[in-house]
Amino acid sequence: MPKWEYVTVPLLVHATKQILDNWGEDGWELVQVVPGPNPDQLVAYMKREKS
């Protein structure tokens, strides 16, 4: 059975794609995006399989 590690990542609305692409290059998969503490920010929940 796979084991997972998780991370939360702050996303700036004007740079969301670039931020997600950078994390994706490191093997992280987007699970969910939720509103952040202010209107210009979101929070992404990411996961990847532990090695």
Phi and psi in radians as a Rosetta constraint file:
Dihedral C 1 N 2 CA 2 C 2 CIRCULARHARMONIC -1.207 0.35
Dihedral N 2 CA 2 C 2 N 3 CIRCULARHARMONIC 2.633 0.35
Dihedral C 2 N 3 CA 3 C 3 CIRCULARHARMONIC -1.972 0.35
Dihedral N 3 CA 3 C 3 N 4 CIRCULARHARMONIC 2.523 0.35
Dihedral C 3 N 4 CA 4 C 4 CIRCULARHARMONIC -2.095 0.35
Dihedral N 4 CA 4 C 4 N 5 CIRCULARHARMONIC 2.654 0.35
Dihedral C 4 N 5 CA 5 C 5 CIRCULARHARMONIC -2.086 0.35
Dihedral N 5 CA 5 C 5 N 6 CIRCULARHARMONIC 2.653 0.35
Dihedral C 5 N 6 CA 6 C 6 CIRCULARHARMONIC -2.253 0.35
Dihedral N 6 CA 6 C 6 N 7 CIRCULARHARMONIC 2.727 0.35
Dihedral C 6 N 7 CA 7 C 7 CIRCULARHARMONIC -2.608 0.35
Dihedral N 7 CA 7 C 7 N 8 CIRCULARHARMONIC 2.578 0.35
Dihedral C 7 N 8 CA 8 C 8 CIRCULARHARMONIC -1.856 0.35
Dihedral N 8 CA 8 C 8 N 9 CIRCULARHARMONIC 2.411 0.35
Dihedral C 8 N 9 CA 9 C 9 CIRCULARHARMONIC -2.250 0.35
Dihedral N 9 CA 9 C 9 N 10 CIRCULARHARMONIC 2.174 0.35
Dihedral C 9 N 10 CA 10 C 10 CIRCULARHARMONIC -1.249 0.35
Dihedral N 10 CA 10 C 10 N 11 CIRCULARHARMONIC 2.365 0.35
Dihedral C 10 N 11 CA 11 C 11 CIRCULARHARMONIC -2.040 0.35
Dihedral N 11 CA 11 C 11 N 12 CIRCULARHARMONIC 2.284 0.35
Dihedral C 11 N 12 CA 12 C 12 CIRCULARHARMONIC -1.564 0.35
Dihedral N 12 CA 12 C 12 N 13 CIRCULARHARMONIC 2.316 0.35
Dihedral C 12 N 13 CA 13 C 13 CIRCULARHARMONIC -0.969 0.35
Dihedral N 13 CA 13 C 13 N 14 CIRCULARHARMONIC -0.658 0.35
Dihedral C 13 N 14 CA 14 C 14 CIRCULARHARMONIC -1.384 0.35
Dihedral N 14 CA 14 C 14 N 15 CIRCULARHARMONIC -0.115 0.35
Dihedral C 14 N 15 CA 15 C 15 CIRCULARHARMONIC -2.331 0.35
Dihedral N 15 CA 15 C 15 N 16 CIRCULARHARMONIC 0.424 0.35
Dihedral C 15 N 16 CA 16 C 16 CIRCULARHARMONIC -1.007 0.35
Dihedral N 16 CA 16 C 16 N 17 CIRCULARHARMONIC -0.866 0.35
Dihedral C 16 N 17 CA 17 C 17 CIRCULARHARMONIC -1.071 0.35
Dihedral N 17 CA 17 C 17 N 18 CIRCULARHARMONIC -0.785 0.35
Dihedral C 17 N 18 CA 18 C 18 CIRCULARHARMONIC -1.083 0.35
Dihedral N 18 CA 18 C 18 N 19 CIRCULARHARMONIC -0.759 0.35
Dihedral C 18 N 19 CA 19 C 19 CIRCULARHARMONIC -1.118 0.35
Dihedral N 19 CA 19 C 19 N 20 CIRCULARHARMONIC -0.818 0.35
Dihedral C 19 N 20 CA 20 C 20 CIRCULARHARMONIC -1.137 0.35
Dihedral N 20 CA 20 C 20 N 21 CIRCULARHARMONIC -0.688 0.35
Dihedral C 20 N 21 CA 21 C 21 CIRCULARHARMONIC -1.064 0.35
Dihedral N 21 CA 21 C 21 N 22 CIRCULARHARMONIC -0.718 0.35
Dihedral C 21 N 22 CA 22 C 22 CIRCULARHARMONIC -1.093 0.35
Dihedral N 22 CA 22 C 22 N 23 CIRCULARHARMONIC -0.781 0.35
Dihedral C 22 N 23 CA 23 C 23 CIRCULARHARMONIC -1.184 0.35
Dihedral N 23 CA 23 C 23 N 24 CIRCULARHARMONIC -0.662 0.35
Dihedral C 23 N 24 CA 24 C 24 CIRCULARHARMONIC -1.085 0.35
Dihedral N 24 CA 24 C 24 N 25 CIRCULARHARMONIC -0.630 0.35
Dihedral C 24 N 25 CA 25 C 25 CIRCULARHARMONIC -1.061 0.35
Dihedral N 25 CA 25 C 25 N 26 CIRCULARHARMONIC -0.486 0.35
Dihedral C 25 N 26 CA 26 C 26 CIRCULARHARMONIC -1.596 0.35
Dihedral N 26 CA 26 C 26 N 27 CIRCULARHARMONIC 0.164 0.35
Dihedral C 26 N 27 CA 27 C 27 CIRCULARHARMONIC 1.623 0.35
Dihedral N 27 CA 27 C 27 N 28 CIRCULARHARMONIC 0.102 0.35
Dihedral C 27 N 28 CA 28 C 28 CIRCULARHARMONIC -1.461 0.35
Dihedral N 28 CA 28 C 28 N 29 CIRCULARHARMONIC 2.437 0.35
Dihedral C 28 N 29 CA 29 C 29 CIRCULARHARMONIC -1.942 0.35
Dihedral N 29 CA 29 C 29 N 30 CIRCULARHARMONIC 2.328 0.35
Dihedral C 29 N 30 CA 30 C 30 CIRCULARHARMONIC -1.235 0.35
Dihedral N 30 CA 30 C 30 N 31 CIRCULARHARMONIC 2.273 0.35
Dihedral C 30 N 31 CA 31 C 31 CIRCULARHARMONIC -1.814 0.35
Dihedral N 31 CA 31 C 31 N 32 CIRCULARHARMONIC -0.813 0.35
Dihedral C 31 N 32 CA 32 C 32 CIRCULARHARMONIC -2.807 0.35
Dihedral N 32 CA 32 C 32 N 33 CIRCULARHARMONIC 2.659 0.35
Dihedral C 32 N 33 CA 33 C 33 CIRCULARHARMONIC -2.134 0.35
Dihedral N 33 CA 33 C 33 N 34 CIRCULARHARMONIC 2.296 0.35
Dihedral C 33 N 34 CA 34 C 34 CIRCULARHARMONIC -2.223 0.35
Dihedral N 34 CA 34 C 34 N 35 CIRCULARHARMONIC 2.783 0.35
Dihedral C 34 N 35 CA 35 C 35 CIRCULARHARMONIC -1.066 0.35
Dihedral N 35 CA 35 C 35 N 36 CIRCULARHARMONIC 2.529 0.35
Dihedral C 35 N 36 CA 36 C 36 CIRCULARHARMONIC -1.637 0.35
Dihedral N 36 CA 36 C 36 N 37 CIRCULARHARMONIC -2.919 0.35
Dihedral C 36 N 37 CA 37 C 37 CIRCULARHARMONIC -1.260 0.35
Dihedral N 37 CA 37 C 37 N 38 CIRCULARHARMONIC -0.278 0.35
Dihedral C 37 N 38 CA 38 C 38 CIRCULARHARMONIC -2.470 0.35
Dihedral N 38 CA 38 C 38 N 39 CIRCULARHARMONIC 2.904 0.35
Dihedral C 38 N 39 CA 39 C 39 CIRCULARHARMONIC -1.110 0.35
Dihedral N 39 CA 39 C 39 N 40 CIRCULARHARMONIC -0.371 0.35
Dihedral C 39 N 40 CA 40 C 40 CIRCULARHARMONIC -1.602 0.35
Dihedral N 40 CA 40 C 40 N 41 CIRCULARHARMONIC 0.109 0.35
Dihedral C 40 N 41 CA 41 C 41 CIRCULARHARMONIC -2.324 0.35
Dihedral N 41 CA 41 C 41 N 42 CIRCULARHARMONIC 2.498 0.35
Dihedral C 41 N 42 CA 42 C 42 CIRCULARHARMONIC -2.144 0.35
Dihedral N 42 CA 42 C 42 N 43 CIRCULARHARMONIC 2.899 0.35
Dihedral C 42 N 43 CA 43 C 43 CIRCULARHARMONIC -2.174 0.35
Dihedral N 43 CA 43 C 43 N 44 CIRCULARHARMONIC 2.201 0.35
Dihedral C 43 N 44 CA 44 C 44 CIRCULARHARMONIC -1.786 0.35
Dihedral N 44 CA 44 C 44 N 45 CIRCULARHARMONIC 2.379 0.35
Dihedral C 44 N 45 CA 45 C 45 CIRCULARHARMONIC -1.786 0.35
Dihedral N 45 CA 45 C 45 N 46 CIRCULARHARMONIC 2.172 0.35
Dihedral C 45 N 46 CA 46 C 46 CIRCULARHARMONIC -2.144 0.35
Dihedral N 46 CA 46 C 46 N 47 CIRCULARHARMONIC 2.707 0.35
Dihedral C 46 N 47 CA 47 C 47 CIRCULARHARMONIC -2.477 0.35
Dihedral N 47 CA 47 C 47 N 48 CIRCULARHARMONIC 2.738 0.35
Dihedral C 47 N 48 CA 48 C 48 CIRCULARHARMONIC -2.674 0.35
Dihedral N 48 CA 48 C 48 N 49 CIRCULARHARMONIC 2.704 0.35
Dihedral C 48 N 49 CA 49 C 49 CIRCULARHARMONIC -1.256 0.35
Dihedral N 49 CA 49 C 49 N 50 CIRCULARHARMONIC 2.395 0.35
Dihedral C 49 N 50 CA 50 C 50 CIRCULARHARMONIC -1.264 0.35
Dihedral N 50 CA 50 C 50 N 51 CIRCULARHARMONIC 2.520 0.35
